């Protein structure tokens, strides 16, 4: 049964990602933005195929990197 569920939702299962990798992704994303007001965490998560439940974890990181902490 578990295998069948896993197979059905295979594309929806989030892969654990290291915080250092998220930091690198955030730096890469922010450096591609031309203005601070164009930075959008949901757009970032979508661009890197990350789950939206990472929003709360990434918000402080973005504020720190963008200098608006």
MOSUL-V180127 format. One record per residue. N is the residue number from 1. SS is DSSP state (a for helix, b for strand, c for the rest). PHI is phi in whole degrees, 0 to 359 (999 if undefined). OMEGA is omega as a letter, one per 20 degrees, with the letter a starting at -180 (NA if undefined). Layout:
BEGIN
n=N ss=SS phi=PHI omega=OMEGA
n=N ss=SS phi=PHI omega=OMEGA
END
This chain:
BEGIN
n=1 ss=c phi=999 omega=r
n=2 ss=a phi=300 omega=r
n=3 ss=a phi=297 omega=r
n=4 ss=a phi=294 omega=r
n=5 ss=a phi=295 omega=r
n=6 ss=a phi=299 omega=r
n=7 ss=a phi=295 omega=a
n=8 ss=a phi=295 omega=a
n=9 ss=c phi=260 omega=a
n=10 ss=a phi=308 omega=a
n=11 ss=a phi=284 omega=a
n=12 ss=a phi=267 omega=a
n=13 ss=c phi=285 omega=r
n=14 ss=c phi=283 omega=r
n=15 ss=c phi=266 omega=r
n=16 ss=c phi=298 omega=a
n=17 ss=c phi=231 omega=a
n=18 ss=c phi=287 omega=r
n=19 ss=a phi=300 omega=r
n=20 ss=a phi=295 omega=r
n=21 ss=a phi=290 omega=r
n=22 ss=a phi=299 omega=r
n=23 ss=a phi=299 omega=r
n=24 ss=a phi=296 omega=r
n=25 ss=a phi=298 omega=a
n=26 ss=a phi=298 omega=r
n=27 ss=a phi=298 omega=r
n=28 ss=a phi=299 omega=a
n=29 ss=a phi=295 omega=a
n=30 ss=a phi=297 omega=a
n=31 ss=a phi=293 omega=r
n=32 ss=a phi=274 omega=r
n=33 ss=c phi=276 omega=a
n=34 ss=c phi=275 omega=r
n=35 ss=c phi=221 omega=r
n=36 ss=a phi=301 omega=a
n=37 ss=a phi=290 omega=r
n=38 ss=a phi=273 omega=r
n=39 ss=c phi=287 omega=r
n=40 ss=c phi=222 omega=a
n=41 ss=a phi=295 omega=r
n=42 ss=a phi=295 omega=r
n=43 ss=a phi=295 omega=r
n=44 ss=a phi=301 omega=a
n=45 ss=a phi=299 omega=r
n=46 ss=a phi=295 omega=a
n=47 ss=a phi=298 omega=a
n=48 ss=c phi=258 omega=r
n=49 ss=c phi=56 omega=r
n=50 ss=c phi=253 omega=a
n=51 ss=c phi=290 omega=a
n=52 ss=a phi=292 omega=r
n=53 ss=a phi=289 omega=r
n=54 ss=a phi=275 omega=a
n=55 ss=a phi=305 omega=a
n=56 ss=a phi=296 omega=r
n=57 ss=a phi=284 omega=a
n=58 ss=a phi=273 omega=a
n=59 ss=a phi=304 omega=r
n=60 ss=a phi=298 omega=r
n=61 ss=a phi=296 omega=r
n=62 ss=a phi=296 omega=r
n=63 ss=a phi=299 omega=r
n=64 ss=a phi=295 omega=a
n=65 ss=a phi=292 omega=a
n=66 ss=a phi=274 omega=r
n=67 ss=c phi=77 omega=r
n=68 ss=c phi=242 omega=a
n=69 ss=c phi=289 omega=NA
END
